Amino acid sequence: MPIGYLVTTGLTATLVLAAVTRHRPRESSPFRLSYVFGLWFNWPLVVFLFLLASTALAIAQNGVGSPVFWIGLGFAVLASAGLAVLGRRALGVGPVVERALDAGLGAGWRDGVDAGLTARLHSRPPLAQALLAATPFRRRGVERIANIRYGPAGRANLLDLYRRRSDPPGRPTLVYFHWGAFRFGSKNFGARHFLRQLASQGWVCVSANYRSTFPDPLIDVKRAIAWVREQGREYGADPRSVFLAGSSAGGHLALTAALTPNDPAFQPGFEGADTSVAGAISLYAYYGPVGSDELSSSPLAHVNANAPPCFVVHGDQDTLVIVDDARRFVERLRETSSVPVVYAELPGTQHGFDLFPSRRVETVLDAIEAFAAWVGSATRRRSGRTGAEPARAVARTPSGP
């Protein structure tokens, strides 16, 4: 009797329906089962393939004569219908980020961005391409230079650099900080596809380790920026075009560092280094204090009128860091500063949506490139200078309607 199949499909159907139902969690918790299980529903196609495999195995082992099998199959069909809804929401991310860019940058922002890049935001790939998007292929021509030391704190001050070998010098640079609740995680896990893809588009990308006890991680972020400004040219980076980015805890650090440029309190021993940045990108960032520090460790405490342009991305189904926290930060920043603030709230999206490649992640990456290209263009117009430009996208022919 296929009891295991019944339990598997019943649990999956329950979790899928919970993911489909829009909710507003009242508090966040890193140990929520809804997060642990719900994380996988960022990739509904993977869950659907798991259901197909489970059904095939149940048929092979027990046939189709048992009523238990048919009940389990009913749960599988119900779960599949919910997965179709989640998949449709994922395909709707393109219009969501386009509206966010329109609202944050103004309706004419496309004039400062390569047309091929904007076209990618609303392209719909065929099924085969969507399947391949979930496969972490290495990008041709992109090299990774591992374990470059940027500070004195041992392994915690190592970074990896990604670049395209054939590119000329003076490329825009993204410095990325990983997730991990300030306690774990590494530059070696998560976002490597993110960094390789941007590098394949002409960026120099840096992924850095950092220490765990505040303010040490913020100091490390500042050191990484200083390293890029001092030594990045050797690797093709343009020190005038540095963007910070991070996921979860890394998003917290990226925003806090971007809001506190050249603050000597967070630059002990390198107070004279320029740690200002062109812009900041946060993916499902944490916005609260760290440890016992109730004020200065929160990005909310450092919101000011001189903030750089920011791009904030958060899922409306995030059960680890509730979406209300992101909304509160964006509202405060828009009230305090006149700089562009782009806020994209992704439908049906859980915390950690960038853990593996997907069409959703590709669309967000396209939007990040568009944001950075617009910021670079606006900066050059204000300063009247020419020179290094944010990477122009390699032209891609939009697929689908």
C-alpha positions in Angstrom: 0.0 0.0 0.0 1.6 3.3 -1.1 1.4 5.1 2.2 4.6 6.9 1.6 3.3 8.3 -1.7 0.1 9.5 0.1 2.1 11.2 2.8 4.4 12.8 0.3 1.7 14.2 -2.0 -0.5 15.2 0.9 2.2 17.2 2.6 3.3 18.8 -0.7 -0.3 19.8 -1.6 -0.7 21.4 1.9 2.5 23.4 1.5 1.7 24.4 -2.0 -1.7 25.7 -1.1 -0.1 27.6 1.8 2.3 29.1 -0.6 -0.4 30.0 -3.1 -2.5 31.7 -0.4 -1.3 35.3 0.0 -0.6 36.0 3.7 0.9 38.8 5.8 3.0 37.1 8.5 3.0 39.1 11.7 6.5 38.2 12.9 9.6 36.7 11.4 11.5 33.6 12.7 14.6 31.9 11.2 13.3 28.5 12.3 9.8 28.7 10.7 8.9 25.5 8.9 7.0 27.6 6.4 10.3 29.1 5.4 12.2 25.8 5.4 9.6 24.1 3.2 8.3 27.2 1.4 11.8 28.0 0.1 11.5 25.3 -2.5 8.4 26.8 -4.0 10.5 29.5 -5.5 11.2 26.8 -8.1 7.8 25.3 -8.8 9.0 23.4 -11.8 11.5 21.5 -9.6 8.6 20.5 -7.2 6.5 19.4 -10.1 9.2 17.2 -11.4 9.5 15.7 -7.9 5.8 14.9 -7.9 6.1 13.2 -11.3 9.0 11.1 -10.1 7.1 10.2 -6.9 4.0 9.2 -8.9 6.1 7.0 -11.3 7.8 5.3 -8.4 4.5 4.6 -6.7 3.1 3.1 -9.8 6.2 1.0 -10.4 6.1 -0.4 -6.8 2.4 -0.8 -6.1 0.5 -0.4 -9.3 -2.7 1.7 -9.5 -5.2 -0.7 -7.8 -5.1 0.8 -4.3 -7.5 3.5 -3.2 -4.6 5.0 -1.2 -2.8 5.6 -4.5 -5.8 7.4 -6.0 -6.1 9.6 -3.0 -2.4 10.4 -3.2 -2.8 11.1 -7.0 -5.6 13.5 -6.2 -3.3 15.4 -3.8 -0.6 15.4 -6.6 -3.0 16.9 -9.1 -4.1 19.5 -6.5 -0.5 20.4 -5.8 0.2 20.6 -9.5 -2.6 23.1 -10.0 -1.1 25.2 -7.2 2.3 25.0 -8.7 0.9 26.3 -12.0 -0.3 29.3 -10.1 3.1 29.8 -8.6 4.8 29.4 -12.0 2.5 32.0 -13.5 3.4 34.4 -10.7 7.1 33.8 -11.4 6.6 34.6 -15.1 4.9 37.9 -14.0 8.0 39.2 -12.3 9.0 41.0 -15.5 6.1 43.4 -15.5 6.5 43.9 -11.7 10.1 45.0 -12.0 9.4 47.2 -15.0 6.7 49.0 -13.0 9.1 49.3 -10.1 11.8 50.9 -12.4 9.2 53.3 -13.9 8.1 54.4 -10.4 11.6 54.7 -9.0 13.5 56.2 -12.0 10.8 57.9 -13.9 9.0 57.0 -17.1 11.9 58.1 -19.3 14.6 55.9 -17.7 14.8 53.7 -20.8 16.5 56.5 -22.7 19.6 56.0 -20.7 19.7 52.2 -21.0 20.6 49.9 -23.8 17.5 48.8 -25.7 18.5 45.2 -25.7 18.6 45.2 -21.9 15.1 46.7 -21.5 13.7 44.2 -24.0 14.9 41.3 -21.8 12.8 42.5 -18.9 9.5 41.5 -20.5 10.6 38.6 -22.7 8.9 35.3 -22.1 11.2 32.3 -22.8 9.9 29.0 -24.3 9.6 26.0 -22.0 12.9 24.5 -23.0 14.7 27.8 -22.2 12.9 28.0 -18.8 14.0 24.5 -18.0 17.6 25.4 -18.8 17.4 28.5 -16.7 17.4 26.3 -13.6 20.7 24.7 -14.6 23.8 26.4 -13.1 25.9 26.3 -16.3 29.3 28.0 -16.2 29.5 31.1 -18.3 32.0 30.9 -21.2 34.8 33.3 -21.0 34.2 34.2 -17.3 37.1 33.5 -14.9 37.1 33.3 -11.1 40.1 34.5 -9.2 39.7 33.0 -5.8 40.9 33.9 -2.3 42.3 37.4 -2.8 43.1 39.0 0.5 41.5 42.4 1.1 42.1 42.8 4.9 44.0 41.4 7.9 41.2 39.1 9.3 42.4 35.8 7.9 39.8 33.7 6.0 37.1 36.3 6.9 38.9 38.8 4.7 39.2 36.8 1.5 37.3 37.6 -1.7 36.7 36.0 -5.1 36.7 38.1 -8.2 34.7 37.2 -11.4 35.5 38.9 -14.7 35.4 38.2 -18.5 38.9 37.7 -19.7 38.4 39.6 -23.0 37.0 42.8 -21.5 38.9 46.1 -21.7 39.7 47.9 -18.4 37.3 50.3 -16.7 34.3 48.1 -16.2 31.6 48.7 -13.6 32.0 46.7 -10.4 29.6 44.9 -8.1 30.7 44.0 -4.6 28.4 41.3 -3.2 27.9 40.0 0.4 26.3 36.7 1.1 23.4 35.7 3.3 23.8 33.7 6.6 22.2 35.6 9.5 25.7 37.1 10.3 26.7 33.7 11.7 27.4 31.4 8.7 27.5 31.4 4.9 30.4 32.0 2.7 31.5 33.6 -0.6 31.6 30.1 -2.0 27.9 29.5 -1.7 24.9 31.1 -3.2 24.8 33.8 -5.9 27.7 32.4 -7.9 25.4 32.1 -10.9 24.3 35.7 -10.1 27.9 36.9 -10.2 28.9 34.8 -13.3 26.0 36.1 -15.3 26.8 39.7 -14.5 30.5 39.1 -15.3 29.4 37.6 -18.6 27.7 40.9 -19.4 30.9 42.8 -18.8 31.0 43.5 -15.1 33.8 42.9 -12.6 32.1 41.1 -9.7 33.5 40.6 -6.2 32.1 38.2 -3.6 33.6 38.7 -0.1 33.7 36.9 3.2 33.2 38.9 6.4 33.3 38.6 10.1 30.3 38.0 12.3 30.2 40.3 15.3 29.0 43.8 14.8 30.6 46.2 13.9 33.2 43.9 12.4 31.2 42.9 9.3 30.4 46.5 8.4 34.1 47.4 8.8 34.9 44.5 6.4 32.4 45.8 3.9 34.2 49.1 4.0 37.6 47.4 3.6 36.3 45.6 0.5 35.2 48.8 -1.1 38.5 50.4 -0.3 40.3 47.4 -1.8 38.3 47.8 -5.0 39.2 51.5 -5.2 42.9 50.9 -4.5 43.5 47.7 -6.5 40.5 47.0 -8.6 42.1 48.6 -11.7 44.6 45.7 -11.9 41.6 43.4 -12.6 39.7 45.7 -15.0 37.4 47.5 -12.5 36.4 51.1 -12.7 36.8 52.5 -9.1 34.3 55.3 -10.0 31.5 52.9 -10.7 31.2 50.6 -7.6 27.9 49.1 -6.6 27.1 47.2 -3.4 24.8 44.3 -3.3 23.8 41.6 -0.8 21.2 39.0 0.1 19.5 38.9 3.6 22.3 39.7 6.1 24.5 40.7 3.2 21.7 43.1 2.0 21.6 44.6 5.5 25.4 45.2 5.3 25.3 46.6 1.7 22.6 49.1 2.6 24.2 50.2 5.9 27.6 50.6 4.3 26.1 52.6 1.4 24.3 54.9 3.9 27.5 55.6 5.9 30.2 56.5 3.3 33.6 57.6 4.7 32.4 57.3 8.3 35.6 57.0 10.4 33.7 55.1 13.1 33.5 52.1 10.7 36.9 52.6 9.1 39.5 52.1 11.9 42.9 52.3 10.4 41.8 53.3 7.0 39.8 56.5 7.8 41.1 58.3 4.7 39.8 55.7 2.2 36.8 56.6 0.0 34.0 54.1 0.7 31.2 55.9 -1.1 29.4 53.9 -3.8 27.4 54.6 -6.9 24.4 52.6 -5.7 23.1 49.8 -3.5 21.1 46.7 -4.3 19.4 44.6 -1.5 17.7 41.3 -2.0 15.3 40.3 0.8 17.5 42.2 3.3 17.2 42.2 7.1 16.5 45.7 8.4 16.7 45.3 12.2 19.6 45.7 14.7 22.3 43.1 15.0 23.1 41.5 18.4 22.8 43.8 21.4 23.2 47.0 19.3 19.8 48.5 19.2 20.5 51.5 17.0 23.6 51.9 14.9 23.7 48.4 13.4 20.3 48.9 11.6 20.2 50.5 8.2 17.1 52.4 9.3 19.2 54.3 11.8 21.4 55.6 9.0 18.9 56.8 6.4 19.9 60.3 5.3 19.4 62.8 2.6 22.7 62.0 0.9 21.9 58.3 0.3 23.0 56.8 -3.0 20.4 55.4 -5.4 19.0 52.1 -4.0 17.2 49.1 -5.5 15.3 47.1 -3.0 13.9 43.6 -3.9 11.7 41.6 -1.5 9.2 38.7 -1.9 5.6 39.3 -0.7 5.6 35.7 0.8 8.8 36.1 2.7 8.4 34.4 6.1 11.9 35.0 7.4 12.1 38.8 6.9 8.5 40.1 6.6 7.8 42.3 3.6 6.5 45.1 5.9 10.1 45.7 7.0 11.2 46.3 3.4 8.2 48.6 2.8 9.0 50.6 6.0 12.7 51.1 4.9 11.7 52.2 1.4 9.1 54.6 2.8 11.6 56.1 5.2 14.3 56.5 2.5 11.9 58.1 0.1 10.7 60.6 2.7 14.3 61.5 3.7 16.1 61.5 0.4 15.4 62.7 -3.1 17.6 60.1 -4.8 15.9 57.3 -6.9 14.6 54.4 -4.8 13.4 51.4 -6.8 11.3 48.9 -4.9 10.2 45.7 -6.5 7.9 43.5 -4.4 7.9 40.1 -6.1 4.6 38.1 -6.1 4.6 34.7 -4.6 8.2 34.9 -3.7 9.9 33.4 -0.6 13.1 34.4 1.2 16.2 33.1 -0.6 14.7 33.1 -4.1 18.2 33.6 -5.6 19.6 30.5 -4.1 19.4 28.7 -7.4 19.1 29.9 -11.0 15.6 30.5 -12.3 13.7 32.7 -14.7 12.7 34.9 -11.7 16.4 35.4 -10.8 17.3 36.1 -14.4 14.6 38.8 -14.6 15.8 40.4 -11.4 19.4 40.4 -12.7 18.2 42.2 -15.9 16.5 44.8 -13.7 19.7 45.2 -11.6 21.7 45.8 -14.8 19.1 48.3 -16.0 19.2 50.1 -12.7 23.0 50.3 -12.6 23.1 51.4 -16.3 20.6 54.2 -15.6 22.6 55.3 -12.5 25.8 55.4 -14.4 24.2 57.4 -17.2 22.7 59.9 -14.8 26.0 60.3 -13.0 27.8 61.1 -16.2 25.2 63.6 -17.3 25.5 65.4 -14.0 29.3 65.5 -14.0 29.7 66.0 -17.7 32.4 63.3 -17.9 32.8 60.5 -20.3 34.6 57.2 -19.8 33.7 53.9 -18.3 30.1 53.0 -18.6 28.0 50.3 -16.9 28.2 47.2 -19.0 25.9 47.2 -22.0 23.9 44.1 -22.4 24.8 41.6 -25.0 21.8 41.7 -27.4 19.3 38.9 -27.0 16.3 38.3 -29.1 13.2 38.3 -27.0 11.4 35.0 -27.0 7.6 34.6 -26.8 4.9 37.2 -26.8 
